[in-house]
Structure formats: C-alpha cells, structure tokens
Amino acid sequence: MEKTKSFKKLIITIVTLVALTAAIVTAVVVVANNKGGETAGSGESETISESQSATDVVSETETASESESVSETESETETESESESETPNEYESVDVDPSEIKSIGVDENGQVKIGEQGYDSIKGNLVIPDEIGGKDVITLGRNSFQRCKNLISVVLPKNLEVISDYAFSLCEELRSVTMYPGVKSIGGYAFGQCKKLTKIDFKGTVAQWQAIEKDNKWARLSDNIVLYCTDGSLSKGEA
C-alpha cells in the first residue's frame, strides 16, 4: 500500500512539473511574439517616415526649382524690357521737315486731310502744321502714319478733329504725343501697338478728354500710356 501511494505521488509530481514546464514555454513564446510584432511595427513606421521625408525633400527641391525658373524668366523679361527702353534711336534729336508730309488732300468740307504716308517715311520728331495751304488740318486719315517705325514724337494740329483708324498704329519708336482739346473722335487702333508710347500730353481737362468719342481699341496693346491733362493725369485703363 505504501509503495502504491508513493508511486501515485511521484506520478502527480511529474504531471505537475510537465504542466508547469508547458505553461512556462507558452509564456515565453507569447512574449517573443509580442516583441517581434513591436519590432516589425517600428520598422514599418520608420520606413514610412523615411519615405515621407524623402517625398518632402523631393517636393521642396521641385518647388525651389520652379521658383528659380520663374525668377529667371521674370528677370529675363525685365532685362529685355529695360534693354528695349534704354536703346537709343538715331532719330531722337531729329526734327522732321513738315514738307516731308505727303498725301495731303481736301475733304468734302474743303478742309485739309492727311492721307497715308507710306512705310517708315517719317523719321524723328514731327510737328504737324496747324494749316497747310491756308486751310486748317482737320483730319488724319486711315493709316496716315502707320508703320512709321522711326517716328519718335508728334505734335498734332491745334484744330485737329478726327484721328482715323490705324493713324499711328505700329509706330514702334513713338514715345510721346501732344494733342489739343479740339479732337472729337479717335478711331480703332489709332495708337495701337505703340509699345514705347508712354505720354500723351493733352492740352485740355480730364472732362474734355473723356468727352472725346473713342473706339474701345484706340490704343490696343499700347499699355504704358499715361495721359497728362491740365488738371490731372490718367493711366491708359482710366483713359
């Protein structure tokens, strides 16, 4: 009987030890798995972070590159504009002899009308006479001074009433125009594409200028004009 009891105790002890051993092994495996998961998660997080960092660097580089490109383009444009404005013209100090004005005719009212001069026929600073042949110069006809690319400045007649379409269009070197308040109408593109035209000296008030009938494209693509009146000045957009 005693041997049987001892044997049972031994069996119970062995079973208990096996159970404890199994429990310990299970616990170790769980801990190991948890640590492995944390390490993998940390690695993935670090990889994502590094990827985001690299993307940010690329994005910043591209933005900086685009910014530099825009700056270079603006700088080149400004340089070209400055170069154009600073380039002197050989006719800047030349006064045009009014006898060079051609195509002079008489309109239906018996008033003088100046017609087309022809490509680049007038060079320098022109003062159009108030009278020709004893009659007032009333009208500048269509295309009258168009493409006179070396016309630098012009003083219009005091009694001028009509500046027709394209009268001074494409005058590349035209810088200033003097005009009197007798003008009643200015046609389309009359001063169109005169890119160096910066000054219209109008010998009347702002109200008199605004009363002139003007085509809405009278100074198309001549964006640097400033109108100087006797009582104030206007930008092209305001004029």
C-alpha positions as CSV (number, residue, x, y, z in Angstrom):
1,M,0.0,0.0,0.0
2,E,2.8,2.4,0.9
3,K,4.6,1.7,-2.4
4,T,1.4,2.4,-4.3
5,K,0.9,5.7,-2.5
6,S,4.5,6.7,-3.2
7,F,4.1,5.8,-6.8
8,K,0.9,7.9,-7.1
9,K,2.7,10.9,-5.5
10,L,5.5,10.5,-8.0
11,I,3.2,10.5,-10.9
12,I,1.3,13.6,-9.6
13,T,4.6,15.4,-9.2
14,I,5.8,14.5,-12.7
15,V,2.4,15.7,-14.2
16,T,2.6,18.9,-12.2
17,L,6.2,19.6,-13.5
18,V,5.2,18.8,-17.1
19,A,2.2,21.2,-16.8
20,L,4.4,24.0,-15.3
21,T,7.0,23.5,-18.0
22,A,4.3,23.7,-20.7
23,A,3.0,26.9,-19.1
24,I,6.5,28.5,-19.0
25,V,7.2,27.6,-22.6
26,T,3.8,29.1,-23.7
27,A,4.5,32.3,-21.8
28,V,8.0,32.6,-23.4
29,V,6.5,32.1,-26.9
30,V,3.9,34.8,-26.3
31,V,6.4,37.3,-25.1
32,A,8.7,36.6,-28.0
33,N,5.8,37.1,-30.5
34,N,4.8,40.4,-28.9
35,K,8.4,41.7,-29.2
36,G,8.6,40.6,-32.8
37,G,5.4,42.4,-33.6
38,E,6.6,45.6,-32.0
39,T,9.9,45.5,-33.8
40,A,8.2,44.9,-37.1
41,G,5.7,47.8,-36.5
42,S,8.6,50.1,-35.5
43,G,10.4,49.1,-38.7
44,E,7.4,49.8,-40.9
45,S,6.8,53.1,-39.1
46,E,10.4,54.1,-39.6
47,T,10.2,53.1,-43.3
48,I,7.1,55.1,-43.8
49,S,8.6,58.1,-42.0
50,E,11.8,57.9,-44.2
51,S,9.6,57.7,-47.3
52,Q,7.6,60.7,-46.3
53,S,10.8,62.6,-45.6
54,A,12.2,61.7,-49.0
55,T,9.0,62.8,-50.6
56,D,9.1,66.1,-48.7
57,V,12.7,66.7,-49.9
58,V,11.8,66.0,-53.5
59,S,8.8,68.3,-53.3
60,E,10.8,71.1,-51.7
61,T,13.5,70.6,-54.4
62,E,10.9,70.8,-57.2
63,T,9.3,73.9,-55.6
64,A,12.6,75.6,-55.3
65,S,13.5,74.7,-58.9
66,E,10.2,76.0,-60.2
67,S,10.6,79.2,-58.1
68,E,14.1,79.7,-59.6
69,S,12.8,79.1,-63.1
70,V,10.0,81.7,-62.6
71,S,12.5,84.2,-61.2
72,E,14.9,83.6,-64.1
73,T,12.1,84.1,-66.6
74,E,10.9,87.3,-64.9
75,S,14.5,88.6,-64.7
76,E,15.0,87.9,-68.4
77,T,11.7,89.7,-69.3
78,E,12.7,92.7,-67.2
79,T,16.2,92.7,-68.8
80,E,14.7,92.6,-72.3
81,S,12.2,95.4,-71.4
82,E,15.0,97.5,-69.9
83,S,17.1,96.9,-72.9
84,E,14.3,98.0,-75.3
85,S,13.6,101.1,-73.3
86,E,17.3,102.1,-73.0
87,T,18.2,101.5,-76.6
88,P,18.6,105.0,-78.2
89,N,17.2,105.7,-81.6
90,E,19.3,107.6,-84.1
91,Y,16.4,109.9,-84.9
92,E,15.6,111.0,-81.3
93,S,17.1,114.5,-81.9
94,V,15.9,114.9,-85.5
95,D,13.1,117.4,-86.3
96,V,11.1,116.4,-89.3
97,D,10.6,118.9,-92.0
98,P,6.8,119.3,-92.5
99,S,7.4,119.3,-96.2
100,E,8.1,115.6,-95.9
101,I,4.4,115.1,-95.2
102,K,2.7,113.6,-98.3
103,S,-0.7,112.6,-99.4
104,I,-2.3,115.9,-98.5
105,G,-5.8,116.3,-99.7
106,V,-9.0,118.2,-99.2
107,D,-12.1,116.5,-97.6
108,E,-15.7,117.0,-98.6
109,N,-15.9,120.1,-96.3
110,G,-13.0,121.8,-98.1
111,Q,-10.7,121.1,-95.1
112,V,-7.2,119.6,-95.3
113,K,-6.9,115.8,-94.8
114,I,-3.6,114.0,-94.4
115,G,-3.6,110.6,-96.0
116,E,-1.2,107.6,-95.9
117,Q,2.5,108.4,-95.7
118,G,3.9,105.0,-96.6
119,Y,6.0,102.6,-94.6
120,D,8.7,104.3,-92.5
121,S,8.6,107.6,-94.4
122,I,8.7,109.9,-91.4
123,K,11.8,109.7,-89.1
124,G,12.2,111.8,-86.0
125,N,10.1,114.4,-84.1
126,L,7.2,115.7,-86.1
127,V,5.1,118.8,-85.6
128,I,2.2,118.6,-88.0
129,P,1.3,122.2,-89.1
130,D,-2.0,123.7,-88.0
131,E,-2.6,124.9,-91.6
132,I,-1.5,123.7,-95.0
133,G,-2.2,125.9,-98.0
134,G,-4.0,128.4,-95.8
135,K,-6.5,125.8,-94.5
136,D,-6.8,124.1,-91.2
137,V,-5.7,120.5,-90.8
138,I,-8.8,118.8,-89.6
139,T,-8.4,115.1,-90.3
140,L,-5.7,112.5,-90.1
141,G,-6.8,109.8,-92.5
142,R,-6.9,106.0,-92.0
143,N,-3.3,104.5,-91.8
144,S,-1.9,108.0,-92.3
145,F,1.3,107.4,-90.2
146,Q,1.0,103.7,-89.8
147,R,4.3,101.8,-89.5
148,C,6.4,104.9,-89.4
149,K,8.8,102.9,-87.2
150,N,11.2,105.8,-86.6
151,L,8.7,108.4,-85.7
152,I,9.8,109.5,-82.2
153,S,7.2,112.1,-81.2
154,V,4.4,114.0,-82.8
155,V,2.6,117.3,-82.1
156,L,-0.9,117.3,-83.6
157,P,-2.5,120.3,-85.1
158,K,-4.4,122.6,-82.8
159,N,-7.6,122.4,-84.9
160,L,-7.5,118.6,-85.5
161,E,-10.9,117.0,-85.0
162,V,-10.5,113.4,-86.3
163,I,-7.8,110.8,-85.8
164,S,-8.9,107.9,-88.0
165,D,-8.4,104.2,-87.6
166,Y,-4.7,103.0,-87.5
167,A,-3.4,106.5,-87.9
168,F,-0.3,105.8,-85.8
169,S,-0.5,102.1,-85.3
170,L,2.7,100.0,-85.2
171,C,4.9,103.1,-84.7
172,E,7.5,101.1,-82.8
173,E,9.6,104.1,-81.6
174,L,6.8,106.6,-80.9
175,R,7.3,107.9,-77.3
176,S,5.0,110.9,-76.9
177,V,2.0,112.7,-78.5
178,T,0.8,116.2,-78.0
179,M,-2.9,116.7,-78.6
180,Y,-5.4,119.6,-78.3
181,P,-8.9,119.5,-77.0
182,G,-10.5,120.2,-80.4
183,V,-10.2,116.4,-81.1
184,K,-13.7,114.9,-81.4
185,S,-13.0,111.3,-82.3
186,I,-10.2,108.7,-82.1
187,G,-10.6,105.6,-84.2
188,G,-9.7,101.9,-83.6
189,Y,-6.0,101.1,-83.2
190,A,-5.2,104.8,-83.9
191,F,-2.3,104.3,-81.4
192,G,-2.4,100.6,-81.4
193,Q,0.8,98.5,-80.8
194,C,2.9,101.6,-80.0
195,K,4.6,99.8,-77.2
196,K,7.0,102.7,-76.3
197,L,4.3,105.3,-76.2
198,T,4.3,106.5,-72.5
199,K,3.0,110.0,-72.7
200,I,0.0,111.8,-74.3
201,D,0.2,115.5,-73.4
202,F,-3.5,116.6,-73.7
203,K,-3.9,120.3,-73.6
204,G,-7.3,120.1,-72.1
205,T,-9.1,118.9,-68.9
206,V,-9.9,115.4,-67.9
207,A,-13.5,116.1,-68.6
208,Q,-12.7,117.3,-72.2
209,W,-10.7,114.1,-72.8
210,Q,-13.5,111.9,-71.6
211,A,-15.9,113.7,-73.9
212,I,-13.9,112.6,-77.0
213,E,-15.6,109.7,-78.9
214,K,-13.0,106.9,-78.7
215,D,-13.1,103.4,-80.1
216,N,-12.6,100.9,-77.3
217,K,-9.4,99.7,-79.1
218,W,-8.0,103.1,-79.8
219,A,-4.7,102.2,-78.0
220,R,-4.8,98.4,-78.3
221,L,-1.6,96.8,-77.0
222,S,-0.1,100.2,-76.0
223,D,-0.3,99.5,-72.3
224,N,2.3,102.0,-71.0
225,I,0.4,105.2,-71.8
226,V,-0.1,107.9,-69.2
227,L,-2.4,110.8,-70.2
228,Y,-1.5,114.1,-68.8
229,C,-4.3,116.7,-68.7
230,T,-4.2,120.3,-67.5
231,D,-6.0,119.2,-64.3
232,G,-4.7,115.7,-63.6
233,S,-3.4,112.5,-65.1
234,L,-4.9,109.2,-66.1
235,S,-3.5,105.7,-66.8
236,K,-4.5,104.0,-70.0
237,G,-7.0,101.9,-68.2
238,E,-8.6,105.1,-66.7
239,A,-8.4,106.9,-70.0
